[in-house]
Amino acid sequence: MRAVSAFTALTHAGPRYRPMDSGCIDLSGRVVLIVEDQPVLAFNLQIAIEEAGAEAVVARGPQEARARLHQFKFSAAIIDPDQRLLARELEEQKVPVVAKVASRSELLARLARAA
């Protein structure tokens, strides 16, 4: 069996694509900020989070993420581990930060614990 990354929300099944199941992680009622500058990765993360029941808000970088903080009350944020300044700012706003990881199931489990 092939390992699936957190950024692979679609699997190829012949000529059509089908969404992966979100497992048993329930993020209902939560709002998650995704900070990702690569549109395909952001979209795949958004799909995974929405399949788990949360609302996903995408920011294309730290500056856009800061603007989104004034528009939404986030339950958690997914950011690149290298974004230390943004992580600190989010934590000051009481938004739990989850670093992007390679495993989709681990990412969702971390969100469930953080949010």
C-alpha positions in Angstrom: 0.0 0.0 0.0 1.3 3.4 -1.0 1.6 6.2 1.7 -0.5 9.2 1.1 0.8 12.7 1.9 -1.3 15.4 3.7 -1.3 17.3 0.4 -2.8 14.6 -1.7 -6.5 15.0 -1.4 -7.4 13.3 -4.6 -6.4 9.9 -5.8 -6.4 8.7 -9.4 -9.0 6.0 -10.1 -8.9 5.3 -13.8 -10.1 8.2 -15.9 -11.9 10.0 -13.0 -10.6 11.4 -9.8 -12.4 10.7 -6.5 -12.0 12.4 -3.1 -10.2 10.5 -0.3 -12.3 9.7 2.8 -11.5 11.9 5.9 -11.4 9.0 8.3 -13.1 9.3 11.6 -11.7 12.8 12.5 -14.6 15.2 13.2 -13.7 18.9 13.0 -17.3 20.1 12.8 -17.9 23.6 13.9 -14.3 24.6 13.6 -12.7 27.3 11.3 -9.2 26.5 10.2 -6.8 28.9 8.6 -4.5 27.4 5.9 -1.5 29.5 5.1 -0.1 28.1 1.8 1.3 30.0 -1.2 1.0 27.0 -3.6 -2.6 26.9 -4.9 -2.7 23.1 -5.5 -1.4 22.3 -2.0 -3.8 24.9 -0.5 -6.7 23.3 -2.4 -5.8 19.8 -1.3 -5.5 20.9 2.4 -8.9 22.7 2.1 -10.5 19.5 0.8 -9.1 17.4 3.6 -10.3 19.9 6.2 -13.8 20.4 4.7 -14.2 16.6 4.5 -13.5 16.4 8.2 -16.3 18.9 8.8 -14.5 22.2 9.4 -14.6 25.4 7.4 -11.3 26.2 5.7 -10.0 29.7 5.0 -7.0 29.9 2.7 -4.4 32.7 2.9 -1.7 32.8 0.2 1.0 34.0 2.6 1.7 35.6 6.0 0.4 39.1 5.1 -2.9 37.7 3.8 -3.1 35.5 7.0 -2.8 38.6 9.2 -5.7 40.2 7.3 -7.8 37.1 7.7 -7.3 37.3 11.5 -9.5 40.4 11.5 -12.2 38.7 9.5 -12.6 35.3 11.2 -12.3 33.6 14.6 -10.1 30.7 13.9 -10.0 27.4 15.8 -6.5 26.6 14.5 -4.1 27.4 11.7 -1.9 25.2 9.5 1.3 26.9 8.5 4.8 26.0 7.3 7.1 25.3 10.2 9.5 28.0 8.8 6.9 30.7 9.5 8.0 31.3 13.1 7.0 35.0 13.2 3.5 34.2 11.9 3.3 31.3 14.4 4.1 33.5 17.3 1.6 36.1 16.1 -1.2 33.5 15.8 -0.4 32.1 19.2 -0.6 35.6 20.7 -4.1 35.8 19.2 -4.9 32.4 20.9 -5.0 30.6 17.6 -3.4 27.1 18.0 -0.8 26.5 15.3 -0.3 23.1 13.5 2.7 22.7 11.4 2.2 21.0 8.0 3.2 17.4 8.1 3.4 14.7 5.4 0.7 12.5 6.7 -2.9 13.6 6.1 -4.2 11.5 9.0 -1.6 13.0 11.4 -2.5 16.6 10.2 -6.2 16.0 10.9 -5.4 14.4 14.3 -3.2 17.4 15.3 -6.0 19.7 14.2 -8.5 17.8 16.3 -6.3 18.1 19.4 -5.5 21.7 18.8 -8.8 23.2 17.9 
